[in-house]
C-alpha cells in the first residue's frame, strides 16, 4: 500500500465562455485602435481598406480551422507546443517555447504594458514614470494568475467583456453620432493600391489577428477541451473578424481614406468627432483596458507552455511545479512575469518586437503543416475536422510563408537578429535532450 501524498496537478475549471474570451483576448490588443491608419497608408479606397481586414480574417479563420482540429486530436497542456512536439519532434517544439519566452510573448507583453502605462498617464496626469506603471501592471497580473486558473480566467473574461464594449462604443458612435466624410472624399482621396501595397497592408492586419493559438495553451485546464476549444476558436475568431471589419469601416466612413491615412490615433479621432474630448477620453480608457486585457490573457496562457516543456524534461524541472493550494504552475507564471518586466525595464522592447515577425509566422506555418502529418497518421479520427482541408490548411500555410518572406525582404537585418535568437536555442535544446537521456 502506497501512502505517499498525491502530487499537486492542474485542474479543469475553464468552460466554453472562458475559453472563447481567451481566444478573443489573445487576438484583440491595442493594435485595432491604431492599425486601420497603417492599412490606409498602403491602400486607397474604402473597399480595399475594409477588404484587407476581411482577407486577414479569412486567413485567421483558416488558421482557426487547423488549430481546432489539432485541439481535438491533442487536448494537451501547452497547446501549440504539444502539436509541434508530436508532429516534428522536441527541437522545433523547444525552439517555439524558447522564442515565446525571449522574444514573442515577453516582448509583446512588455510593449503592451508600456502602451497601457502611457494611456493611464495621459488620462490621469499621474506624475510617475511609465515603466513604473508597466512593471506594476505586469506584477499585479502575475500575482492574480498565481491564485489559480479560475481567478485568472475570471479577471480575463471581465476585461474581455469591457474590451468588446469599448470597440462596440467606437463602432456605434462612429455610425450614429459622428459626421461622415463626403462620399466623393471617401472614394477618390487616395489612388487605388496595387498588389504590392495590398501585401504591405496585410502585415499589420495579420499581426492584429495573431494570438488565437494561445488559448490552446490551457487545454489541460479546460473542462472539455476536445469540444470547447474547437467551438471557442470558431466563435472567437469569427467575433474578432466582425469587430475588426466594423472598426475599419467606421474609421474610413468618418475620416475618409486620406484622413485615416494621416491620423496617428484614428480611434480617438472618430470618438472626438462623435462626442468631442469626452469621446476621446472614453476611447482612451477603452484602449487602456484593452491593453490590460491582452496582458491578462498572456499571463494566464503562455506559462503553460514552459510548464509543458519542463514536464518533458526540456526545461528546468522546477518550472513544472504546481501549487498544492491554487493548482497553478506558479514557477512558470513567475518566470513569464519576471522576463516581461525585465524587457519593459530595458527600454529595448520596441526593437525586440521587430525581430518577432518572421520567427512567429515560421511556427504558425509549421503548426499548419503539422495537420497533414496527423491526418496521415490517423486519417479516420472522430471529432472536429478542419472544413475544406487540405485546401484551407494549405492556404493558411502559404499565407504564413508569404508573411515570413515579405518580412525578410523588407526587414532583413531585424529578421536575421530574430533568427539568431531562435538558433541560439538549438545548443540549449541539445544539452537538455542529452541530460534527459542521461
C-alpha positions as CSV (number, residue, x, y, z in Angstrom):
1,X,0.0,0.0,0.0
2,X,1.4,3.4,-1.1
3,X,0.6,6.2,1.4
4,X,2.6,8.9,-0.3
5,X,0.6,12.1,-0.8
6,X,-0.6,12.8,-4.4
7,X,1.4,15.4,-6.3
8,X,-0.5,18.7,-6.9
9,X,-1.7,18.9,-10.5
10,X,-3.5,21.3,-12.9
11,X,-7.3,21.2,-12.5
12,X,-10.0,21.6,-15.2
13,X,-12.0,24.7,-14.4
14,X,-12.5,26.6,-17.7
15,X,-15.7,26.4,-19.6
16,X,-16.7,27.4,-23.2
17,X,-17.4,31.1,-22.3
18,X,-14.0,31.4,-20.5
19,X,-12.2,29.8,-23.5
20,X,-14.0,32.0,-26.0
21,X,-12.9,35.1,-24.1
22,X,-9.4,33.7,-24.1
23,X,-9.4,33.3,-27.9
24,X,-10.7,36.8,-28.4
25,X,-8.5,38.3,-25.7
26,X,-5.4,36.7,-27.3
27,X,-6.2,38.5,-30.6
28,X,-7.5,41.9,-29.5
29,X,-4.9,44.2,-28.1
30,X,-4.4,47.8,-28.7
31,X,-3.5,47.4,-32.4
32,X,-7.0,47.6,-33.8
33,X,-7.4,51.1,-32.4
34,X,-4.3,52.2,-34.4
35,X,-3.7,49.9,-37.3
36,X,-6.6,51.0,-39.6
37,X,-4.5,54.1,-40.3
38,X,-1.5,52.0,-41.2
39,X,-3.6,50.0,-43.7
40,X,-5.0,53.2,-45.2
41,X,-1.5,54.4,-45.9
42,X,-0.9,51.4,-48.2
43,X,-4.4,51.0,-49.9
44,X,-6.6,53.7,-51.2
45,X,-10.4,53.0,-51.2
46,X,-12.9,52.0,-48.6
47,X,-13.4,48.7,-50.4
48,X,-9.7,47.8,-50.2
49,X,-9.2,49.2,-46.6
50,X,-12.1,47.0,-45.3
51,X,-11.3,44.2,-47.8
52,X,-7.8,43.8,-46.4
53,X,-9.2,43.3,-42.9
54,X,-11.6,40.7,-44.3
55,X,-8.8,38.9,-46.2
56,X,-6.8,38.8,-43.0
57,X,-9.9,37.4,-41.3
58,X,-10.1,34.6,-43.9
59,X,-6.5,33.7,-43.1
60,X,-7.2,33.8,-39.4
61,X,-10.3,31.5,-39.9
62,X,-8.3,29.1,-41.9
63,X,-5.7,29.0,-39.0
64,X,-8.6,28.5,-36.5
65,X,-9.8,25.5,-38.5
66,X,-6.3,24.0,-38.2
67,X,-5.9,24.7,-34.5
68,X,-9.4,23.5,-33.8
69,X,-8.7,20.0,-35.3
70,X,-5.3,19.8,-33.6
71,X,-7.0,20.7,-30.3
72,X,-9.5,17.8,-30.8
73,X,-6.6,15.5,-31.6
74,X,-4.2,16.6,-28.9
75,X,-6.0,18.3,-26.0
76,X,-2.8,18.6,-24.0
77,X,-1.3,21.2,-21.8
78,X,0.9,23.5,-23.9
79,X,-1.3,23.5,-27.0
80,X,0.8,24.6,-29.9
81,X,4.0,23.4,-28.2
82,X,2.4,19.9,-27.9
83,X,1.3,19.9,-31.6
84,X,4.8,20.8,-32.8
85,X,6.4,18.3,-30.4
86,X,4.2,15.3,-31.5
87,X,4.5,16.2,-35.3
88,X,8.1,17.4,-35.7
89,X,9.9,16.3,-32.6
90,X,11.3,18.0,-29.5
91,X,13.7,20.5,-31.2
92,X,11.1,22.6,-33.1
93,X,8.8,22.5,-30.1
94,X,11.6,23.7,-27.7
95,X,12.5,26.5,-30.1
96,X,8.9,27.6,-30.1
97,X,8.9,27.9,-26.3
98,X,12.4,29.5,-26.4
99,X,11.1,32.1,-28.8
100,X,8.0,32.7,-26.8
101,X,9.9,33.4,-23.6
102,X,12.7,35.5,-25.0
103,X,11.0,37.4,-27.8
104,X,7.5,36.7,-29.0
105,X,5.3,36.7,-25.8
106,X,7.5,38.5,-23.3
107,X,8.4,41.3,-25.8
108,X,4.8,41.7,-26.8
109,X,3.7,41.9,-23.2
110,X,6.4,44.5,-22.4
111,X,5.4,46.7,-25.3
112,X,1.7,46.5,-24.4
113,X,2.4,47.2,-20.8
114,X,4.1,50.4,-21.8
115,X,1.1,51.3,-24.0
116,X,-1.2,50.7,-21.0
117,X,1.1,52.9,-18.9
118,X,1.1,55.7,-21.4
119,X,-2.7,55.9,-21.6
120,X,-3.0,55.8,-17.9
121,X,-0.6,58.7,-17.6
122,X,-2.4,60.7,-20.3
123,X,-5.8,60.0,-18.7
124,X,-4.9,60.7,-15.1
125,X,-1.9,63.0,-15.3
126,X,-0.2,61.0,-12.6
127,X,3.4,62.0,-12.2
128,X,5.1,58.6,-12.3
129,X,7.5,57.1,-14.9
130,X,5.8,54.9,-17.5
131,X,8.0,52.0,-16.7
132,X,6.7,52.0,-13.1
133,X,3.1,51.5,-14.1
134,X,4.1,49.0,-16.7
135,X,6.0,46.8,-14.2
136,X,3.2,47.3,-11.6
137,X,0.6,46.1,-14.1
138,X,2.7,43.0,-15.0
139,X,3.4,42.3,-11.3
140,X,-0.3,42.6,-10.4
141,X,-1.5,40.2,-13.2
142,X,1.3,37.8,-12.3
143,X,0.0,37.7,-8.7
144,X,-3.6,37.2,-9.8
145,X,-2.7,34.3,-12.0
146,X,-0.7,32.6,-9.3
147,X,-4.0,32.4,-7.4
148,X,-5.2,29.8,-9.8
149,X,-6.7,29.4,-13.3
150,X,-10.2,30.3,-12.0
151,X,-9.1,33.6,-10.7
152,X,-7.1,34.4,-13.8
153,X,-9.9,33.3,-16.1
154,X,-12.5,35.4,-14.2
155,X,-10.3,38.6,-14.5
156,X,-9.6,37.8,-18.2
157,X,-13.3,37.3,-19.0
158,X,-14.2,40.6,-17.3
159,X,-11.5,42.6,-19.1
160,X,-12.6,41.0,-22.4
161,X,-16.2,42.0,-21.9
162,X,-15.1,45.6,-21.2
163,X,-12.8,45.4,-24.3
164,X,-15.7,44.3,-26.5
165,X,-17.7,47.1,-25.0
166,X,-15.0,49.7,-26.0
167,X,-15.0,48.5,-29.6
168,X,-18.8,48.4,-29.7
169,X,-18.9,52.0,-28.4
170,X,-16.4,53.1,-31.1
171,X,-18.5,51.4,-33.9
172,X,-21.9,52.7,-32.7
173,X,-20.6,56.3,-32.1
174,X,-18.9,56.3,-35.5
175,X,-22.0,55.0,-37.3
176,X,-24.7,57.0,-35.4
177,X,-23.1,60.2,-33.9
178,X,-20.0,61.2,-35.9
179,X,-20.4,63.2,-39.1
180,X,-19.3,61.1,-42.1
181,X,-16.8,62.2,-44.7
182,X,-18.3,63.2,-48.0
183,X,-18.8,60.3,-50.4
184,X,-16.5,61.9,-53.0
185,X,-13.7,62.2,-50.5
186,X,-14.2,58.6,-49.4
187,X,-13.9,57.3,-52.9
188,X,-11.2,59.4,-54.6
189,X,-8.9,60.9,-52.0
190,X,-6.2,58.3,-52.4
191,X,-5.0,56.4,-55.5
192,X,-6.1,52.8,-55.8
193,X,-3.4,50.4,-54.4
194,X,-1.6,47.7,-56.3
195,X,-0.8,44.1,-55.3
196,X,2.4,45.1,-53.6
197,X,0.6,47.7,-51.5
198,X,-2.1,45.2,-50.5
199,X,0.6,42.8,-49.4
200,X,2.2,45.5,-47.3
201,X,-1.2,46.4,-45.8
202,X,-1.6,42.8,-44.8
203,X,1.4,42.9,-42.4
204,X,-0.2,45.0,-39.7
205,X,-3.5,43.2,-40.3
206,X,-2.0,39.7,-39.8
207,X,-0.4,40.8,-36.6
208,X,-3.6,42.3,-35.3
209,X,-5.3,38.9,-35.9
210,X,-2.5,36.9,-34.3
211,X,-3.0,35.3,-30.9
212,X,-5.9,32.9,-31.3
213,X,-3.4,30.0,-30.7
214,X,-2.6,31.0,-27.1
215,X,-6.0,29.7,-25.9
216,X,-4.7,26.2,-26.7
217,X,-2.0,26.5,-24.1
218,X,-4.5,26.0,-21.3
219,X,-6.2,22.9,-22.8
220,X,-5.2,20.9,-19.8
221,X,-7.3,23.1,-17.6
222,X,-10.5,23.1,-19.7
223,X,-13.5,21.0,-18.6
224,X,-13.9,19.5,-22.1
225,X,-11.0,20.6,-24.3
226,X,-12.0,18.4,-27.3
227,X,-15.4,20.1,-27.6
228,X,-14.9,23.6,-26.1
229,X,-11.6,24.6,-27.6
230,X,-12.8,23.9,-31.2
231,X,-16.0,25.8,-30.6
232,X,-14.3,28.6,-28.9
233,X,-11.8,29.0,-31.7
234,X,-14.6,29.3,-34.3
235,X,-16.7,31.6,-32.2
236,X,-13.8,33.8,-31.0
237,X,-12.1,34.3,-34.4
238,X,-15.5,35.0,-36.1
239,X,-16.3,37.5,-33.4
240,X,-13.0,39.3,-33.8
241,X,-13.3,39.4,-37.6
242,X,-16.7,41.1,-37.3
243,X,-15.4,43.6,-34.8
244,X,-12.3,44.4,-36.8
245,X,-14.2,44.9,-40.1
246,X,-16.7,47.1,-38.5
247,X,-14.0,49.2,-36.8
248,X,-12.2,49.6,-40.2
249,X,-15.5,50.6,-41.8
250,X,-16.3,53.2,-39.2
251,X,-12.8,54.8,-39.4
252,X,-13.0,55.1,-43.2
253,X,-16.6,56.4,-43.1
254,X,-15.8,59.1,-40.6
255,X,-12.3,60.1,-41.6
256,X,-12.1,59.2,-45.3
257,X,-9.2,57.3,-46.7
258,X,-6.9,60.3,-46.7
259,X,-7.8,61.5,-43.3
260,X,-7.4,58.0,-42.0
261,X,-4.0,57.6,-43.6
262,X,-2.9,60.8,-41.9
263,X,-4.2,60.0,-38.5
264,X,-1.9,58.8,-35.7
265,X,-4.8,57.9,-33.4
266,X,-7.8,57.0,-35.6
267,X,-10.0,55.6,-32.8
268,X,-9.6,58.8,-30.8
269,X,-10.3,61.0,-33.9
270,X,-13.5,59.1,-34.6
271,X,-14.7,59.4,-31.0
272,X,-13.6,63.1,-30.9
273,X,-15.8,63.7,-34.0
274,X,-18.7,61.9,-32.3
275,X,-18.5,63.2,-28.7
276,X,-15.8,65.8,-28.5
277,X,-13.0,65.5,-26.0
278,X,-15.2,63.3,-23.8
279,X,-15.3,60.8,-26.6
280,X,-11.5,60.8,-26.9
281,X,-11.2,60.3,-23.2
282,X,-13.6,57.4,-23.2
283,X,-11.8,55.6,-26.0
284,X,-8.5,56.2,-24.3
285,X,-9.9,54.4,-21.3
286,X,-11.1,51.6,-23.6
287,X,-7.6,51.3,-25.1
288,X,-6.0,51.1,-21.7
289,X,-8.5,48.3,-20.7
290,X,-7.8,46.5,-24.0
291,X,-4.1,46.6,-23.3
292,X,-4.6,45.3,-19.8
293,X,-6.8,42.5,-21.1
294,X,-4.2,41.4,-23.5
295,X,-1.6,41.3,-20.7
296,X,-4.0,39.3,-18.5
297,X,-4.6,36.7,-21.3
298,X,-0.9,36.3,-22.0
299,X,-0.1,35.9,-18.3
300,X,-2.8,33.2,-18.0
301,X,-2.0,31.2,-21.1
302,X,1.7,31.3,-22.0
303,X,3.3,30.0,-18.8
304,X,1.6,26.6,-19.6
305,X,4.0,26.2,-22.5
306,X,7.0,26.5,-20.1
307,X,5.2,24.1,-17.7
308,X,4.8,21.5,-20.5
309,X,8.4,21.9,-21.6
310,X,9.6,21.3,-18.0
311,X,7.4,18.2,-17.7
312,X,9.0,16.9,-20.9
313,X,12.5,17.5,-19.4
314,X,13.3,20.2,-21.9
315,X,13.3,23.0,-19.4
316,X,14.3,23.4,-15.7
317,X,12.3,20.8,-13.7
318,X,11.3,23.4,-11.1
319,X,9.2,25.2,-13.7
320,X,6.8,22.2,-13.7
321,X,5.9,22.8,-10.0
322,X,2.2,23.2,-9.3
323,X,1.0,25.0,-6.1
324,X,-0.8,22.5,-3.8
325,X,-3.2,25.3,-2.8
326,X,-4.1,27.0,-6.0
327,X,-3.2,24.2,-8.5
328,X,-1.5,26.9,-10.7
329,X,2.0,26.5,-12.3
330,X,3.3,29.3,-10.1
331,X,7.0,28.9,-11.1
332,X,6.2,29.2,-14.8
333,X,3.9,32.2,-14.2
334,X,6.6,34.0,-12.2
335,X,9.1,33.3,-14.9
336,X,6.9,34.9,-17.5
337,X,6.2,37.9,-15.3
338,X,9.9,38.5,-14.5
339,X,11.1,38.2,-18.1
340,X,8.4,40.6,-19.3
341,X,9.2,43.1,-16.6
342,X,12.9,43.0,-17.4
343,X,12.2,43.7,-21.1
344,X,9.9,46.6,-20.1
345,X,12.7,48.0,-17.9
346,X,15.3,47.6,-20.6
347,X,13.8,50.0,-23.0
348,X,14.6,47.8,-26.0
349,X,11.2,46.2,-26.3
350,X,10.3,48.0,-29.5
351,X,13.4,46.8,-31.2
352,X,12.9,43.2,-29.9
353,X,9.3,43.3,-31.3
354,X,10.7,44.0,-34.7
355,X,12.6,40.7,-34.5
356,X,9.4,38.7,-33.9
357,X,7.7,39.0,-37.2
358,X,9.4,36.3,-39.2
359,X,10.0,34.0,-36.2
360,X,6.4,33.9,-35.1
361,X,5.0,33.0,-38.5
362,X,7.5,30.2,-39.1
363,X,5.8,28.4,-36.2
364,X,2.4,29.3,-37.4
365,X,3.3,27.7,-40.8
366,X,4.9,24.6,-39.1
367,X,1.8,24.1,-37.0
368,X,-0.5,24.3,-40.1
369,X,1.7,21.8,-41.8
370,X,1.5,19.5,-38.7
371,X,-2.1,18.8,-39.5
372,X,-1.0,17.0,-42.7
373,X,1.2,14.8,-40.5
374,X,-1.6,14.0,-38.1
375,X,-4.1,13.3,-40.9
376,X,-1.6,10.8,-42.5
377,X,-1.1,9.1,-39.2
378,X,-4.7,8.8,-38.1
379,X,-7.0,9.6,-41.1
380,X,-10.2,8.4,-39.5
381,X,-10.2,10.1,-36.2
382,X,-13.5,11.2,-34.7
383,X,-14.2,14.8,-33.6
384,X,-13.8,18.2,-35.2
385,X,-12.3,18.2,-38.7
386,X,-11.0,21.3,-40.4
387,X,-13.5,22.3,-43.1
388,X,-12.0,22.4,-46.6
389,X,-8.8,20.5,-45.7
390,X,-6.4,20.2,-47.4
391,X,-7.1,23.5,-49.3
392,X,-7.9,25.7,-46.3
393,X,-4.9,24.3,-44.5
394,X,-2.6,24.9,-47.5
395,X,-4.0,28.4,-47.8
396,X,-3.0,29.1,-44.2
397,X,0.5,27.6,-44.6
398,X,1.2,29.5,-47.8
399,X,-0.1,32.8,-46.2
400,X,2.4,32.2,-43.3
401,X,5.2,31.6,-45.8
402,X,4.4,34.7,-47.7
403,X,4.4,36.7,-44.5
404,X,7.8,35.4,-43.5
405,X,9.3,36.0,-46.9
406,X,7.9,39.5,-47.1
407,X,9.3,40.4,-43.6
408,X,12.7,39.1,-44.6
409,X,12.6,41.1,-47.8
410,X,11.5,44.4,-46.1
411,X,13.5,44.0,-42.8
412,X,16.5,41.7,-43.5
413,X,18.6,42.9,-40.6
414,X,15.9,42.6,-37.9
415,X,14.8,39.2,-39.4
416,X,18.4,38.0,-39.2
417,X,18.6,39.0,-35.5
418,X,15.3,37.2,-34.8
419,X,16.7,34.1,-36.5
420,X,19.9,34.4,-34.5
421,X,17.9,34.5,-31.2
422,X,16.0,31.5,-32.4
423,X,19.0,29.5,-33.4
424,X,20.7,30.2,-30.1
425,X,18.2,27.9,-28.6
426,X,19.5,24.9,-30.6
427,X,22.5,24.1,-28.4
428,X,20.4,24.6,-25.3
429,X,17.8,22.1,-26.5
430,X,20.5,19.6,-27.5
431,X,22.0,19.9,-24.0
432,X,18.6,19.4,-22.3
433,X,18.0,16.4,-24.5
434,X,21.3,14.9,-23.5
435,X,20.5,15.5,-19.9
436,X,17.1,13.9,-20.3
437,X,18.6,10.7,-21.9
438,X,21.2,10.6,-19.1
